[in-house]
Amino acid sequence: MRDNLPKRGLQLQSTLAADGTITVRLVEVDVPQPGPGEALIRVEAAPINPSDLMTMLPAADPAQGAASGGALTFRLSPEAASTRSGRFGQPLPVGLEGVGTVIAAGKGAEHLIGKRVAALSLTLGMYAEYKLVNVAECAVLPDAVSSREGAGLFCNPMTALAIAETVRLEGQGALIHTAAASNLGQMLVKICAEDGIQLVNVVRRQEQASLLRGLGATHVVNSSEPGFEEALLAAARETGAMIAFDALGGGAMPGVLLQAMEGAARSRMAGYSPYGSTELKQVFIYGHLDRAPTVLHNELYGMMASTHLWAMPSTLARVGPERAAEMQQRVVAGIKTTFASSFAEEISLRQALEPALVREYAGMATGRKFLINPTL
């Protein structure tokens, strides 16, 4: 089998030096031989998600990239670099998920040879020509689903489903979601409509609000408009939402969400209490779009409030493998409808290092999601 495989392939790697310099480059690496339960795929499509940028450009300003010798360099502040000392000098491969054709397989995975599979690899490295994955990380794509359509099979769809699952696990029937016009947010609008969960969508621009209303969203509030906090309070009152999922992470938004939920809870109280409402308000922070420190004013939220750092795997662990498999099957069945991802641009591995394109795809603007195609 080794004689029939490519010997070397390109892989995108990010290295952080102790002085805060981040170097992102394409590196030629050995193509590994698959072992038992492993499959080697020729990668054909890999989306650029916010979670991938956390590896590629940890806290770096994408507008400050400098091209040199085929690589890109960025600088972190000493403070930001010191919090990531564990990765100093380590070339980290980039890319959590993607689609490719299986070109070789180890014992127990031979049935995958020649099939197109979507894969989620926590060892990273999907921004590459070839990637070795475990069978447990794969889902076979139906023939009717293109590689482009199936490229985002895991991260956004499973995170959106895990958000809805968390709401149910917490005994709630409504939630607030920020950065709601993202690909994930659009999926969540459809999921909540299908599952009977009330959803309050927080956006920043009027065109984003129009987009979500076009998908059937009932409650959409615009954080850039006057009266935003009053509108958010009204929506929290109407839906009874006591859980919020925040993709921003930094700044004042987590506190604004808690304050709106506390205000809604207080309106349901029979009288005044100096300790606030007795309903638990929770904000689950799952993104880092705002790199500023999170600002909380605890006296505004009553005594029953909490913030959590949240990620999709924690919920999958709570529900167990059988339920997680059901969720994955739901994604495959709805990959062209509920869980469809749209991509504005398809670029090569080398184009992923062009400073102008880095600035654009790292901006994560609504409707400007990028896809890397290593075969280009």
Secondary structure, DSSP 4 states (H G I P E B T S, - for coil): -GGGS-SEEEEEEEEE-TTSEEEEEEEEEEPPPP-TTEEEEEEEEEE--HHHHHHHSTT--GGG-EEETTEEEEE--HHHHHTTGGGBT--EE--SEEEEEEEEE-TT-GGGTT-EEEEE-TT---SBSEEEEEGGGEEEPPTTS-HHHHTTSSHHHHHHHHHHHHHHHTT-SEEEESSTTSHHHHHHHHHHHHHT-EEEEEESSHHHHHHHHHTT-SEEEETTSTTHHHHHHHHHHHHT--EEEES--SBTHHHHHHHHHHHHHHTTSSS--TT--SSPEEEEE---SS-SPB---GGGS-SSEEEEE--HHHHHHHHHHHHHHHHHHHHHHTTTTTT----SEEE-TTGGG-HHHHHHHHTT-TT--EEE-TT-
